[in-house]
């Protein structure tokens, strides 16, 4: 019997994503360009692997109970591994840290992002114990997309800001990049992610409210 069967590939990818997550957490906190750039690359690998393993599982019917349990966990760990370092870095003194247009990341953003995930996880586990499944809304998927855009853009933002501070980057090109392209992507993607976080939570609880009593999973 082969050590790795085809149907287990999505699960292997999920486990690899979980193993990469602590490295992203640590690398974002390192106040140097290359570690943060590596953190950005690892984050991209993790984010796109989430799309890839889901695609493989759906296309080939390789959906498993392990994947149903661990894939959402991997997603939540990646959120923790980015938002907590963002909060820490943005509150450090020095030339690198402030988010464009937001400044220091407010604590309420962390509470909204993490609170939503905690509430949904608790309700999902309660209903799973009753043999009921609350359907996930499309808004939750959009929320995840914009969270990933924000997280990737912010890791790169910290990396480039670190390089600029170390190497004295100046000039019109650098100012335009920060002010007209990269900065707005970071700021707007966070705003959209927050709106969708709240909206998707409302949709989730609305679906929970409408769930027929005694419906089976």
N, C-alpha and C positions, 0 to 999 in steps of 0.2 A: 504494500500500500504506500503511495507517495506521501511524503511528509506534508506537502501542501497540495490540497485538492482545490480545483478551480472554484468550487462554490464557497470556499473559505477566504478567497482573496479580498472581498469587501471587509471582512472582519479583521484581516491582517492590516489592511490600510487604516482602519479605525484605531486599532491598537497602536500603530505607528504614530498616528496623529496625537494620541494621548501622550506617548513617550516624548514627542517633540515639544509639547506644550510647556513643560518647566524650563526648557532652554530658551523659549521665547520670553518668558517671564524674566529670567535672569539677564538676558542680553539687552533688553530694553532699558534695564536699570543701570547698565554699565555706561558711564558718561564719556564714551569714546565712539568715533565714527564707525569703525569697522565692526565692532560687536553689534552695534545697532543696525547696521546694514545687513549683517548676517541674520539678526532677528527678523528683519523685514522679509528676507528671502525665505526663512523658515515659516514665517506666518503665511506667506503666499502659498507655499507647498501645502501647509496644513489646510488652508481654506479651500484650495482647489481640489485637494484629495477628498474633501467632504462631498463635493459635487461628483467626483469620479466614482467613489465607492457606491454612492446612491444610484448612479447611472448603471453600474454593473449589476447591482442587486436587482434593480427593476427589470433590466433588459433580459437577464438570464434566469430570473426567478430564484436568485440566490439569497432571498430574504430569510433571515433567521431570528430566533428569539434573542440571541446574543447581540445581533446588530440592532434590533429594536431597542434594547436596553442601553447599549454602550455608545451608539452613535449620538443620541441626544446628550449623553453625559460628556462626550468628547467636545461637542459644540459649546456646552456651558463652561467647561474647563478652559477652553480657548478664550472665551469672553473674560473670565476671571484673570487669565494670564496676561491680558492686555489692559483692561480698564484699571486694575489696581496699580500696575506700574505707571500708567498715564497719570493717575491721581498723585502718586508719589513724586514723579519727575516734575509735574507742573507746579508742585509746591516747594521744590528746592530753590534756594537762592542761586542767582547767577544768570548768565545771558541765555541759557537754554532751558526751556521748560514751558513757558506760556503757550497755550493753544491760541491759534489765530482767532480773533474776535471774541473768544471766551475767556482768555487769560488763564488763571488758575482754574483747574477743573473743579466745579462746585461739588460738594458732597452729595447734594440732592440728586445729581445725575447718577452717581454710583447706586444710590438707594433705589431709584426708579428702575435702572437696568437690572440690578440683582434682585430687587423685590419682585419684579414681574416673573423672572425665571423661578424664583422660590415658590411663589404662589401657584404658578402653573404646575410645577413639579409635584407639590403637595396634593393639589386637587387631582392630578392625573393618577397618582399612586392610590389615593382614596377610592377613586372610581374604578381603577383596575382591580382593586380588591373586591369590588362588588360585581365584577364581571362586565363593566360598562366602559366604553371608549368614547371620549369626547373628540369629535373630528377637529383636526387642526385647520385653521383658516389660512387663506392665501396671504392675508396681511402678515401672519407670522413669518412666512417665507421672505416677504419683502423686507420685513424688519431685520432678518438675519443678513440679507444682502447688504443693506445700508450700514449695519453694524460692521460688517467685514470691510466695506469701503472705507469707513471712518478709521477702523483700527489699522488697516494697511497704510492708509495715507498718513496717519499720525506717527506710526513707527518711522516711516520714511522722513516725515517732517523733523522729528527729533534727530535722526541721523544726519540730515543735511544741515540743520541748525548747529549741530555739534561740529561738523566739518567747517562751516562758515566761521564759527568762533575760533577754531583751532588755526585756520589758514587765512583768516582775514578776508573772506570773500566780500566784495563790494561791487558796485557798478549797476548800471541800468538793467542789464539782463537778470541779475540776481534779484533785484528789487521787484521787477515785473513777475518773475517766477513766483516769488513769495506772495505778492499782493494781488495778482490777477488770476493765478492758476492754482497753485498748491494750497495757499491759505483758504480761499473760498471752498475748495473741495473738502478740506478738513472741517471747516465750520458748518457748511450746509449739510454735509452727510451726517454729522452729529445731530443737527436739528431734526432732520428727517427721521433718523433712527429713533430719536426720542418720541416723536409724534407717533410713529408706527408701533413703538413699544407699548405706549398707552392704548392706542387704538386696538392693537391685536389682543391685549389683555381684556378689553371690553368685549371684543368678539368672542374670545374664548369662553368667558363667563356667560355670555348670552347663549352660546351653544350648549353650555352646561345646563343652563336654566331650562332650555327647550328639550333636553334629552329625556325621552320617555322612561318612566320608572320601570325597572326590570329588564331594560334592553340588554341583550348579550353582546359580548365583544366579538 
